[in-house]
Amino acid sequence: MGRMISWGNYPQHDHTKKSFEVNKLSSNFAINSIPFGNGRSYGDSCVSDHLIDIKQYNHFLSFDEETGVLVTQSGVLLDEIINTFLPKGWFLKVNPGTKFITVGGAIASDIHGKNHHIEGCFSESVNWFSLLLPSGEIKKCSREENTELFRATCGGMGLTGIIMDVEMQLKKINSKSIYQTTRKTKNLKETFEVFEHIQEEPYSVAWIDCLAKGKSVGKSLIMYGDFMDDGDLIYEPKEKMNVPIFFPSFILNTLSVKLFNYLYYRKVSKKITKQKVGFDKFFFPLDSIANWNRIYGKKGFTQYQFILPKENSFHGLKEILQEIEASGKGSFLAVLKLYGKSNENYLSFPLEGYSLALDFKIEKGIFELLEKLDTIVVKYKGRIYLSKDVRVSKATFEKGYPNIEKFREIRKKYNLKELLTSLQSKRVEI
Ligand SMILES: Cc1cc2nc3c(=O)[nH]c(=O)nc-3n(C[C@H](O)[C@H](O)[C@H](O)COP(=O)(O)OP(=O)(O)OC[C@H]3O[C@@H](n4cnc5c(N)ncnc54)[C@H](O)[C@@H]3O)c2cc1C
């Protein structure tokens, strides 16, 4: 029995954890089990009574140095792929904000990175994967073969079976560094103008001051850039700082968030700054502090990430930022990004528009605030990201995901409903 398993440290749920057994395939599934990667999802998508631990299923199977095609077992971490293949001039096509996730977790969340507007989701770099069903059958899934299982599994939060082996395409690079531009904006209008202007840039993201008021609502630092071409591929991971214990939760309050936001925005003195940065700093800044999730205290935290269609984004975001500012419940982390077109997977999160991700500690009044934000998200035809979520209602979820019935049909067709469940799948009834 164990407790505390996902990144937000909330909710705590008694569970058993058993390593994935390759020799007795169907014995992996008990009633109410779910595949478990590296527990970097924030909420309850990887929380269930029985966890099937995939992390030991972690060998590279083949790599073609000419084409960059990698075949790997799904428990391999993105970090291991980078460490092994960066020196050979290959990198992942899609990188989330942490490299400590498994390939299986990347597919199950159909993750996106700072280049969604150019490269799409992680599944877009996947040629095929094998999927173990509770019946013990293994299906090869691709866009051409078992298409419906492919579309349901990418973004399907582990609810369609165990992703085993994966063939994926890596991206050619010729540097470990990024040439980064940082632009400071003074309000949401200017932030949107800059995003529209830099759509050709391969990677872009913004930090937004979510406690800014009045005319300053939406003031941001927008970071964008691309890999350099200096031939320097020598890489040694740096030592990390660590947060050894849970902080007392009072340390994080409106005042400390305000102070952080003030200093962070002020730190960039010029309107436009250009600099060379390592890929770790650019893609994975939070990874430099191990266990940073402990700063939110023992009660844990949640990340609220939503996306709104582009035509509704400006008004919707403004309303949401005003609601947050009025509540006084700010977030250090407030990441804004313009996404490209959606793909055909049934539950993939991205659609063409703006997404905002915010971290909130679990405290009195927080769920009431998030429900208010939900009504604004629904009003502007947006959706919530399941990988971060721990509390969205069935009604709000369904309004955001019009392909949910197709997903439910697959769960029924392959008899998945009893065996593969998470607290989240039960809550939103998928
Ligand atoms: C600091 C930080 C930054 C992040 N930034 C981003 C970001 O920029 N973009 C983004 O999209 N996400 C981001 N995330 C979320 C993270 O990428 C996803 O939650 C990812 O799915 C976590 O992978 P994991 O291996 O830890 O899986 P877990 O958290 O263990 O599981 C996540 C889901 O994947 C399923 N799963 C895991 N392995 C398998 C398998 N082999 N077969 C079938 N299902 C499986 C689980 O059942 C569960 O539903 C971030 C998370 C953190 C902590």
The ligand as an SDF file (V2000), in Angstrom:
LIG
                    3D

 53 58  0  0  0  0  0  0  0  0999 V2000
    6.9290   20.5220  -14.3870 C   0  0  0  0  0  0  0  0  0  0  0  0
    5.9700   19.8990  -15.3620 C   0  0  0  0  0  0  0  0  0  0  0  0
    5.8200   20.4790  -16.5990 C   0  0  0  0  0  0  0  0  0  0  0  0
    4.9390   19.9220  -17.5260 C   0  0  0  0  0  0  0  0  0  0  0  0
    4.8250   20.5230  -18.7460 N   0  0  0  0  0  0  0  0  0  0  0  0
    3.9790   20.0080  -19.6580 C   0  0  0  0  0  0  0  0  0  0  0  0
    3.8670   20.5910  -20.9560 C   0  0  0  0  0  0  0  0  0  0  0  0
    4.5410   21.5730  -21.2690 O   0  0  0  0  0  0  0  0  0  0  0  0
    3.0240   20.0240  -21.8320 N   0  0  0  0  0  0  0  0  0  0  0  0
    2.2750   18.9210  -21.5240 C   0  0  0  0  0  0  0  0  0  0  0  0
    1.5180   18.4580  -22.3850 O   0  0  0  0  0  0  0  0  0  0  0  0
    2.3610   18.3350  -20.3010 N   0  0  0  0  0  0  0  0  0  0  0  0
    3.1930   18.8480  -19.3760 C   0  0  0  0  0  0  0  0  0  0  0  0
    3.2960   18.2630  -18.1390 N   0  0  0  0  0  0  0  0  0  0  0  0
    2.4670   17.0820  -17.8590 C   0  0  0  0  0  0  0  0  0  0  0  0
    3.1680   15.7650  -18.1820 C   0  0  0  0  0  0  0  0  0  0  0  0
    3.9210   15.8780  -19.3650 O   0  0  0  0  0  0  0  0  0  0  0  0
    2.1140   14.6770  -18.3920 C   0  0  0  0  0  0  0  0  0  0  0  0
    1.2750   14.5990  -17.2850 O   0  0  0  0  0  0  0  0  0  0  0  0
    2.7160   13.2960  -18.6730 C   0  0  0  0  0  0  0  0  0  0  0  0
    1.6790   12.4320  -19.0640 O   0  0  0  0  0  0  0  0  0  0  0  0
    3.4100   12.6900  -17.4580 C   0  0  0  0  0  0  0  0  0  0  0  0
    4.0320   11.4760  -17.8550 O   0  0  0  0  0  0  0  0  0  0  0  0
    4.4430   10.3720  -16.7910 P   0  0  0  0  0  0  0  0  0  0  0  0
    5.3480    9.4080  -17.4710 O   0  0  0  0  0  0  0  0  0  0  0  0
    4.9460   10.9860  -15.5540 O   0  0  0  0  0  0  0  0  0  0  0  0
    3.0430    9.6350  -16.5800 O   0  0  0  0  0  0  0  0  0  0  0  0
    2.0610    9.5410  -15.3110 P   0  0  0  0  0  0  0  0  0  0  0  0
    1.9130   10.8820  -14.7040 O   0  0  0  0  0  0  0  0  0  0  0  0
    2.5090    8.4340  -14.4440 O   0  0  0  0  0  0  0  0  0  0  0  0
    0.7350    9.1380  -16.0430 O   0  0  0  0  0  0  0  0  0  0  0  0
    0.0700   10.0800  -16.8790 C   0  0  0  0  0  0  0  0  0  0  0  0
   -0.9770    9.3310  -17.7140 C   0  0  0  0  0  0  0  0  0  0  0  0
   -0.3120    8.4700  -18.6360 O   0  0  0  0  0  0  0  0  0  0  0  0
   -0.8000    7.1420  -18.5050 C   0  0  0  0  0  0  0  0  0  0  0  0
    0.3210    6.2420  -18.8300 N   0  0  0  0  0  0  0  0  0  0  0  0
    1.6000    6.3120  -18.3630 C   0  0  0  0  0  0  0  0  0  0  0  0
    2.3480    5.3360  -18.9350 N   0  0  0  0  0  0  0  0  0  0  0  0
    1.5240    4.6460  -19.7690 C   0  0  0  0  0  0  0  0  0  0  0  0
    1.6980    3.5140  -20.6290 C   0  0  0  0  0  0  0  0  0  0  0  0
    2.8820    2.8980  -20.7880 N   0  0  0  0  0  0  0  0  0  0  0  0
    0.6270    3.0620  -21.3160 N   0  0  0  0  0  0  0  0  0  0  0  0
   -0.5940    3.6720  -21.2120 C   0  0  0  0  0  0  0  0  0  0  0  0
   -0.8010    4.7400  -20.4230 N   0  0  0  0  0  0  0  0  0  0  0  0
    0.2340    5.2250  -19.7050 C   0  0  0  0  0  0  0  0  0  0  0  0
   -1.2740    7.0500  -17.0550 C   0  0  0  0  0  0  0  0  0  0  0  0
   -2.2450    6.0480  -16.8930 O   0  0  0  0  0  0  0  0  0  0  0  0
   -1.8710    8.4460  -16.8520 C   0  0  0  0  0  0  0  0  0  0  0  0
   -3.1770    8.5190  -17.3320 O   0  0  0  0  0  0  0  0  0  0  0  0
    4.1850   18.7620  -17.1960 C   0  0  0  0  0  0  0  0  0  0  0  0
    4.3350   18.1790  -15.9370 C   0  0  0  0  0  0  0  0  0  0  0  0
    5.2350   18.7330  -15.0130 C   0  0  0  0  0  0  0  0  0  0  0  0
    5.4000   18.0910  -13.6640 C   0  0  0  0  0  0  0  0  0  0  0  0
  1  2  1  0
  2  3  1  0
  2 52  2  0
  3  4  2  0
  4  5  1  0
  4 50  1  0
  5  6  2  0
  6  7  1  0
  6 13  1  0
  7  8  2  0
  7  9  1  0
  9 10  1  0
 10 11  2  0
 10 12  1  0
 12 13  2  0
 13 14  1  0
 14 15  1  0
 14 50  1  0
 15 16  1  0
 16 17  1  0
 16 18  1  0
 18 19  1  0
 18 20  1  0
 20 21  1  0
 20 22  1  0
 22 23  1  0
 23 24  1  0
 24 25  2  0
 24 26  1  0
 24 27  1  0
 27 28  1  0
 28 29  2  0
 28 30  1  0
 28 31  1  0
 31 32  1  0
 32 33  1  0
 33 34  1  0
 33 48  1  0
 34 35  1  0
 35 36  1  0
 35 46  1  0
 36 37  1  0
 36 45  1  0
 37 38  2  0
 38 39  1  0
 39 40  1  0
 39 45  2  0
 40 41  1  0
 40 42  2  0
 42 43  1  0
 43 44  2  0
 44 45  1  0
 46 47  1  0
 46 48  1  0
 48 49  1  0
 50 51  2  0
 51 52  1  0
 52 53  1  0
M  END
$$$$
